[in-house]
Amino acid sequence: LTYAGGLNIFNEITKTFKQYYFKSTRTDGNLQNIFGFYFEKKTNLLWCCAFNDGIQIFNCTSMKFLEPDELKKVCPYYQIPRFSMKMLVDNNNNRWIAEGIQFYRYHVNKENNYIDSLKKIRSESFVLDMLLDSKGAFWVTTNKGVSRYDSKKDTFKRFELHNTDFKEATSLLEDGFSNMWIATSKYLYRYSQVGKTIEN
């Protein structure tokens, strides 16, 4: 994560960082913010959430950001989630882009790797973290709590447990025992998806 610093890559040999900058097409300032990213192994592309500049893609083979014309071919909607902050890819090859209180879901065609549909889904509040667990369930944290995506209704449903306060949930993590670790501004919870129990 950088603020006005572009993409910083660490060289383990020289023990130094090198900065890389994308070419902004905006006329109201080139901020070079990178708030989140996703590495696509099969293409060696790093999809970056460039806050104020939508999606920018870094080619890890050529070590350059795609030019605007190239970027538009790979990601036609790259400018729409302008204030993108986090990205996650689910088991159906959908790219979920969090932008404040809403998600943009991009479906990528498996034959040509191009995006072939776009949908906007609102969250109940400001999205702080996202997680795809080992069973393929999609979770998000917001300042109002924890929600899980309901694929049948294409919406998010609040995850609630008796006498548990998930307000101001900041981050999620799943360990090797299928435990969900949920951090809030006050507590750290461990939820067992096997035993359906929780402790803090």
NORBEL-V346102 format. One record per residue. RES is the residue in three letters. PHI is phi as a letter, one per 20 degrees, with the letter a starting at -180 (* if undefined). PSI is psi in whole degrees, -180 to 180 (NA if undefined). Layout:
BEGIN
[[RES;PHI;PSI] [RES;PHI;PSI]]
END
This chain:
BEGIN
[[LEU;*;128] [THR;c;153] [TYR;d;110] [ALA;m;24] [GLY;d;4] [GLY;m;-157] [LEU;e;126] [ASN;d;122] [ILE;d;130] [PHE;e;130] [ASN;e;115] [GLU;f;-21] [ILE;f;-50] [THR;e;-12] [LYS;m;37] [THR;c;159] [PHE;e;147] [LYS;c;135] [GLN;e;142] [TYR;c;139] [TYR;c;143] [PHE;e;165] [LYS;e;108] [SER;f;142] [THR;d;3] [ARG;e;148] [THR;e;-4] [ASP;d;24] [GLY;p;142] [ASN;d;94] [LEU;e;-27] [GLN;l;43] [ASN;e;133] [ILE;c;111] [PHE;d;-15] [GLY;a;163] [PHE;b;166] [TYR;b;128] [PHE;e;124] [GLU;e;104] [LYS;f;-41] [LYS;f;-25] [THR;d;-10] [ASN;m;34] [LEU;d;140] [LEU;d;110] [TRP;e;121] [CYS;d;136] [CYS;e;102] [ALA;d;92] [PHE;g;122] [ASN;n;-15] [ASP;c;21] [GLY;m;-132] [ILE;d;131] [GLN;c;145] [ILE;c;128] [PHE;d;127] [ASN;e;112] [CYS;f;-7] [THR;e;-50] [SER;e;-12] [MET;l;45] [LYS;b;151] [PHE;f;147] [LEU;f;141] [GLU;f;157] [PRO;g;-41] [ASP;f;-40] [GLU;f;-42] [LEU;g;-41] [LYS;f;-31] [LYS;f;-40] [VAL;e;-37] [CYS;c;82] [PRO;g;-27] [TYR;d;22] [TYR;g;-24] [GLN;e;-13] [ILE;f;-50] [PRO;f;69] [ARG;g;-44] [PHE;d;46] [SER;f;141] [MET;c;-37] [LYS;b;153] [MET;c;144] [LEU;b;145] [VAL;d;125] [ASP;e;-176] [ASN;f;-11] [ASN;d;15] [ASN;m;27] [ASN;e;137] [ARG;e;119] [TRP;e;123] [ILE;d;118] [ALA;e;129] [GLU;c;88] [GLY;m;-116] [ILE;e;15] [GLN;c;159] [PHE;d;145] [TYR;d;129] [ARG;d;118] [TYR;d;127] [HIS;e;129] [VAL;d;126] [ASN;f;125] [LYS;f;-25] [GLU;f;-43] [ASN;c;1] [ASN;m;16] [TYR;e;152] [ILE;f;129] [ASP;c;4] [SER;b;159] [LEU;b;134] [LYS;b;142] [LYS;d;131] [ILE;c;128] [ARG;e;142] [SER;e;166] [GLU;f;-21] [SER;a;-173] [PHE;f;125] [VAL;f;128] [LEU;d;-31] [ASP;b;160] [MET;c;150] [LEU;b;135] [LEU;d;113] [ASP;e;179] [SER;f;-17] [LYS;e;0] [GLY;n;5] [ALA;f;143] [PHE;d;121] [TRP;d;150] [VAL;c;151] [THR;d;143] [THR;c;175] [ASN;f;-4] [LYS;d;-7] [GLY;q;-155] [VAL;d;136] [SER;c;153] [ARG;c;140] [TYR;f;131] [ASP;d;103] [SER;f;-28] [LYS;f;-39] [LYS;e;-5] [ASP;l;48] [THR;b;174] [PHE;d;138] [LYS;d;133] [ARG;f;133] [PHE;e;116] [GLU;c;140] [LEU;c;149] [HIS;g;131] [ASN;m;28] [THR;c;127] [ASP;d;107] [PHE;e;13] [LYS;f;147] [GLU;l;41] [ALA;f;130] [THR;d;-33] [SER;b;159] [LEU;c;148] [LEU;b;142] [GLU;d;131] [ASP;e;-176] [GLY;f;-4] [PHE;d;19] [SER;m;25] [ASN;e;137] [MET;e;124] [TRP;d;122] [ILE;c;118] [ALA;d;134] [THR;c;-179] [SER;f;-14] [LYS;d;-36] [TYR;c;163] [LEU;d;119] [TYR;d;149] [ARG;c;115] [TYR;d;124] [SER;e;115] [GLN;f;-16] [VAL;e;-54] [GLY;e;-6] [LYS;l;39] [THR;d;159] [ILE;c;147] [GLU;b;156] [ASN;c;NA]]
END
